[in-house]
Amino acid sequence: MGAQHPFLLLWQMATVISRATFSDARGAHIQRSRLERAAPALFILPAVLVVLFISIFPLLMSLFLSLSRIRFAGGAVQFEFVALNNYRKLLLGSEQKVLFGVLDTPSPIGWALLAAVAFGLAWWIVKGMRSGGLPIGRILASALLGGLSWLVVATLFSEKGRPGTLVVTMLYVFVGITLQYLIGLGLALLCAQQLPGRTFFRVVFLLPMMITPVGVGYLFRMLADTNKGPLMPLWVALGLQDFSWANNAWGARIAVMIGDLWQWTPFMFIVLLAALEGQDVEPVEAAIVDGANSWQIFRYVTLPTILPVSATLILIRMIEAFKIIDLPNILTNGGPGTATETLTLYAYRIWRALDIGGSAAIAYILLFLVTFFAMVYVRALRARLVST
């Protein structure tokens, strides 16, 4: 083979060097791109690990405690694994009546309510079957809802029935949230109008949110005192000077619900007011031009507009309401008996008695209950929210 031309040899060397340089540059660019994509995750990872540790570690630790029996002896803490004994004691054992209450044959009103619930659940299942397939989730949820409905009716709507902490908690949650939403929505609709003094009332309606739950409890404990409270002249005028709210089961429950209503209605009010004032005015004006009255505007324009906000608001309030403890603890100490005792207060009471495992088991029952109702609520409103 003849000798290559010097210029051709230089050209080949330059080509090899340029290719190597380009390959190195391309590899460095790919590496930098990977590092840039991974940088946000690397910076966020420590915070995520801390949040997961704070959230998950107590959850796992409480699960371990709910499966254990803890003894304090000789300056040491002894853990004994007892599996599901703490849950069996609550659901089937000595604490069953405290948790579920005393059941009795329902009254005619109770049977009517059960029939209405059964019809509604059957319609819900049939609706799911029409959508296609066998709705296993709806069937299981309906079975649990039916059982809880029977528990409520057999304890509240019966002659000798007595509700347990589970029923009392659900009573506070669902009756309280319904009243709080309706009153909050009514106040928001009033303050959204161009009325004189509405700014003043906006501030007044928010005052309960500035008081701690413990302060609200002592405030209503003072107001409910029929012998020496500030409302004593009113109680005397009504002939209730010798009446004790804490000695009557329903009187004590109503006192707790009124305090909870006064405390949490401003939360509903301020969020709904913001939703009302943030809605578009053009659909309302168009409805007025078309001759719609106030109820039709509210039913077909305003309510669908604030539905997403209302759904989120009720969900947040429901999760919070299941944890009620301050008012029944301060107002009635859970009494008379366990008439006003909630699941959280029940867990706190047996925790003070050093039954740590039983208290953790109640906490997990409460977690399951909140998760179940939240999932049913979101599932029931999901189709409506998507269409909105």
N, C-alpha and C positions, 0 to 999 in steps of 0.2 A: 504494500500500500504506500502511495506517495505521501510525502510530508504535507500536512495541512497548511493552508495559508494562515499567516500570523493574525490577520484581522478576523478570520473565521474562528480561530481558537479563542481570541479575546471575546468574541460575541457569545460563544458557548459558555465561557466562564461567567460572563455577566448575567447570562440567563439563569444559570444554576444559582448564583448568589441572590438574584432577585426573587427567584422562586422560594428559596429558603427564608429570605427575609419576609416575604409575603405570608408564608406559612406560619412563621413565628408571630407575626403581627395579628394574623387571623386567630391563632390560638389564644393570644393574650386578650384579644377583643371578646372572644367567647367566654373566657374566664372572668373578665370584668363584667360582662353581661350577667353571668350566673351569680356573681357576688352582689351585683346591684339588685337582682331579683330576690336574693336571699337576705339582703340587709334589713328590710323592714321586719321580716319574721325574727331575725336574730335580735333586733332591738326590742321587739315586743315580747319575746319569749320570757324574759325574767318576770315581767309584770303578769303575764298569763300564768306562769308557774306559781306565783305568790297568790293570785286570786283562786286558782284551782286548789291550792293547799288550804287556804282559808275556808273555802266552800266545801270541798270534798272530805277533808280530814275530819271535821266535826260530824259529818254525815256518816262516815264509816265508823267513827268512834262510838257514836250513839247507837249504831246498829249492833256493834259488839257488846255494848252495855245492855241493850235490850235482850240479848241472848245469854246474859250472865246474872249471877247473884253476887252482890258485893257485900262484904262484911268488914267492919272496922273493929279490929281487936288487937290489943297489945301494941298500940302505936303503929300498926301496919294495916295495909289494905289487902284483903284477900279476894281474889276473883275466882268464881266457880262457874264453869260453863254449864248452863241448864237448858240449852236449846230453846224450844218454844214454850217453856213452862210459864214465863211471864205473860205471854199472849194467851195461853190457855187459862190462866188465872183470871184474866180480864174478860175473856169472851165466854168461858164456860165454867169458871170456878167461883171463888168467894166474892170477887169484885164484879160479877156479872150484873147484879141488880143496881150497882152504882153506875155502871157504864150504860146499860140499856134501860134501867128502870123496872117498874112493876107493870106487867101487861095484864089486860083484862079484855073482856068481850066488848067490841066497839058499840057505840050508840048508833041509832039510825042515821044521825048526821055523819058519823064516822064511816058507816057502810056506804053512804052516798058519795063521800069523798073518795073512798077506795075504788068505787065503781068508775068515777070520773078519771081517776089516775090510770086504772086498768085500760079504759077505753083509749085514753091518750097514748099510752105506751103501745097498745096494739096497732093503733093508726100509724105510729112512728115506725114500727117494724114492717108493716105492710107497705108503707111508702118506700122503705129501703129495699124491699123485695122487688118492687116495680122498677127500681133503678137498675136492677140486674144482679142476679146471684143471691146467695143466702147471707144476710147481714149478721154475721156471727157477733161482731162488736156491739151492734144495737141490741141483739138478744141478751148478751151478757149484761150490758148496761141497764136494760129494762128490768132484768131479774133483780139486780142490786137496787135499782130505784124502787121497784115494787116492794122489796123487803124493807127498805128504809121508810117507805110510805106506811106499810103495815105497822112498823114500830112507832111512828108518830101518832097514827090513829089509835092504836091500842093503848097508848099511854096518856095522850091528851084528850081524846074523845071517847072516854070510857068512864064508868062509874067509880071503879076502884083503882084505876091505873095511875101510875106515878112516873113522870118522865125522868130518865137518867141524864147524865152529863152530855151524852151524844145528842139526844133530842133537844135539850136546852140550848146547846151550841147551835144546832141548825135553826132553832126558833129565833135566836138572836140574829143569825146571819141573814136569813131570807126575809123575815118580817122587817128587820131593821133596814136592809138594803132597799127593799121596795119603798118603804116610807121615805127614806133619805133621798132616793132618786126622784120621787114624785114631788116632794116638797122643794128640793133643790131646783128641779126643772121649773116649777111654778114661780119661785123667786127669781130665777134667771130670766124667765119670760117677762116678768114685771120690770126688772131692772134694765132689760133691753129696750123698753119703751121710752119715749121722750116724756118722762114724768118729772115734775118738780121734786127736788130732794133725792133723786135716785143715787147721786154720788155719796150722800151721807149714809143711805141705807146699805150701799155696797160695802162701806167700811164697817158698819155695825154688824152686818151678817158675817163678816170674817173674824169677829172678835173671839168666838169659841176656838178657832184654830190657834190662837196665841196662848192658850192655856194648856198646860201639860195634862195628860190623862189622869194623873194622881190628883192634880188640882181640881179637875172636873168631878172626880169621885167624891172628894171632901165637900165640894160646893153643893152637890146634890144630896149628900148625906145631911148637910145643914138645912137645906130647903125642905127635905122630907121629914124633918123633925116636927111633929105636930104639937109638942109641948113647949118648946122654947126657941124654935127657929124663927126666921124673919117672916115666914108665911103663917105663923100661928093664928093671927086674927082670921085669916081665910079659912083655916081648918076648923076653927071654933064656929065660924058662921055656917059652915057646911055640916056641923055636927060630927066632925072627925077628930076632935081633940084627944080622944082616948084610943084612936086607931094607930097601930104600929105597922108600917109598911114591911118591916123585916120579919114580922110574925105571920104574915099571910103570903102563901106561895105565889099566887098570881099578882098580888100587890107588889111584892119584891121584884118579880120579873118585869112588871110594867115600869117600875121605878128605874131599873137598870136600862131598859130599852129607851126610856125617855132621855136619860143621860147620854146614852150612845147616839141617839138621834140628834140631840143638841150639839154634840161634839163633832159629828161627821157630816152633817148636812152642809155646812159651809164648803167642805171639800167638793161635794157634788155641785154646789152652786157656782163656785168660781170657774170650774172647768167647763160646765155647760154654758155659762155666760160667755166665756171666750169663744166657744164653738158657735153660739148664736150670733155673736157680733162679727165673726169671721166668715159667715156664709155669704154667698153671692146674692145681691139684692135684685138682680135682673129677673130670676124666676119668680120671686115674690111679686114684683111689679107686674110681670106678665099675667100671673094668676089673678091679681086685682083687676087688671084690664079685662080679663075674660069673665069677670063677675063672680069669682070664688069668694066665699065668706071666710071668716077667721078660722073656723074649725077645719075647713077644707084646705086652707093654706098650711095650717099646722100639720094636718094629717098627711098630705100628699107632697108637700114641699119642704117644710122645716124639719120634720121628723126623719125622713130619709137622709137629709143632709147631715144631721148630727148623729146618725146611727153609728158610724164607725167610732166616733169619740165616745158615745154612750156605752158601746160594747166594751171598749178598753177600760173605761172608767169603772164600770160595774165589775169587771174581772179583777182589777186592782183592789177595789174595795172588798170584794168577796174574799180574796186571799188574806187581806188584812183582818177582816171581821172574824174569821175562824180563830184568830189568836187573842180574842178579847179576854182580858184578865183583870185589868185595873178596876173597872167599875164594879163588877160583882164582888171582888175581893174587899174593896173599901166600903161599898154601900152595905152589903149584906153578909160579907165573909162566906159567900156561897150558900147561905141559909135562906129560909129555915130548913134545916137538914141539908140536903143537897139540891134544893129547889132551884137555885140560881147558879149552881156550880157548872162551869164550862170545862171542856176537856183540858184547856191550858191550866186553869186553876186546879183541876183535879191532879194533873201531873205535878204541879208545884206543891200541892199539899202532901202527896205521898213522897215527893223528893225531900221535903223537910222531915219526914219520918224515916229518912235514910233508905227508902226503897228505891235506889237509883235505877235498878233494872226495870222495875215496873213503870217508873216515870219515863224512861226512854222508850218503853214499849208503847205507852200512850202517845208519845210524840210521833212515833212512826205510824200509829193508827190515824192520827191527825194528818200526817203527811199524805197518807193514802187517800183519806177522805177529801182533802183539798185538791189533790191531783185529779181524782175521779170527777168531782163536780166541775173543775175547770175544763177538763177535756170534754165533758158532755156539753157544757155551755158553749165552748168554742165550736164544737162539731155542729151543734144546733143552729148557730148563727153564721157558719162559714158560707153556706150557699147564699144567704141573704146579703152578706157583706161583699161577696164577689160580684153579685149582680148590681150592687150599689156603686 
